[in-house]
Amino acid sequence: MNYQYSKRFNQFTPSMIRQVLVDAAGPDMINFSPGFPDRESFAVEEIQKLSQEVLNDSIYEILQYAPKPAYTGLQKAIKTFFNSLEPVVKESDDIMITSGSGEGLEMAAKVFLDEGDYMVVEDPSFIGALNGFKSNNAKLIGVPMDDEGLDLELLEQAFQRKPQPKLLYTIPTFQNPTCLTTTLERRKAIYELCKKYHVLILEDNPYGTLRFKGTSVPSYKSFDDARIVIYLASLSKIISPGIRLGAIVADKDITDHFAIMKGASGGAATNWSQYVITRFLNTVDMKQHIKRVSEIYQRKSTLMVETMKKTFHPDVQFKAPDGGMFVWFTLPDKIKPESFLQAAVAKHIAIVPGYCFATNYPSQGFRLSFTSESPEQIVKGITMLGELTYELMNQ
């Protein structure tokens, strides 16, 4: 049978990250590629206890279809939690529960973009989001970043093109893959440009609570007086990715349209996850929990960066992150990223090249995750990568 696949499918290529894992596979593989939380960060005893309580108290509700758009108890708990951190949920807003933030990104594309419409993304940016937008036939315009965030001149040029982009997708705090945090001054300038050109902001904030140094920067949503921000947050990084829960905060007119789209898709977060996380948010000291998780990542991040300082060639550029889950380093032009990747996987070290996350601009960068490997493996793997930087520079 000669199967005829859609044009939409044909724009995709096999996952580079998955291929890296295949190429680097082996019993001694050191995996710096995934954005997986550290197992130590999971509140296992609390989840076990709350799960049993929910099964005892609400077994028939748990076994039933999940309510749409969400369990109201969870909506209230998330509103309280979000607003305890900063004023994200306004009077005119509503909260929609999603099966992770990825579902929210796809719904935004389906609700706001017609086939062939343009949207602006940071370049580089989260590959999962880029693929989700592409799957809805959006055309992406990548805008590069400097140390303060998106390049304002190039961003305005992107907004001025015809047809005009409808959405801006941004991860302004501990960005994936670069771990860059957009400054408050740059955020305000970007926000004003979006208001000027009537562009909606998709603000993705999966890592914002994982700050272990410095002062938090207000989200776009916290100062959104024009109601142009669609705020997406995930509980995966601070509680568990396995629960598959995220939330969208936006003007009620927007969430009403999202609810219609969600109803048409048939998807919903499970009752178990919604009930358990409601109790988690209502009973666990979230500030203390987040502090504990952030301290785990600070130790591992510091270990990775200090080892890089000792072992990497001085022409390799990197910065110690103030939070999040990644370290981003940039190779000198003399080293081809393809050659570095090939040499790393030959040593059974899985890393992710920056060109996986690129839209329009080439990249000499690589993303390293410090969250899932042990301290011993971090030191071993980073030392081996450091040796490679010298070997390839001396060729």
Order of alpha helices (4+ residues) and beta strands (2+ residues): alpha-alpha-beta-alpha-alpha-beta-alpha-beta-alpha-beta-beta-alpha-beta-alpha-beta-beta-beta-alpha-alpha-alpha-beta-beta-alpha-beta-beta-beta-alpha
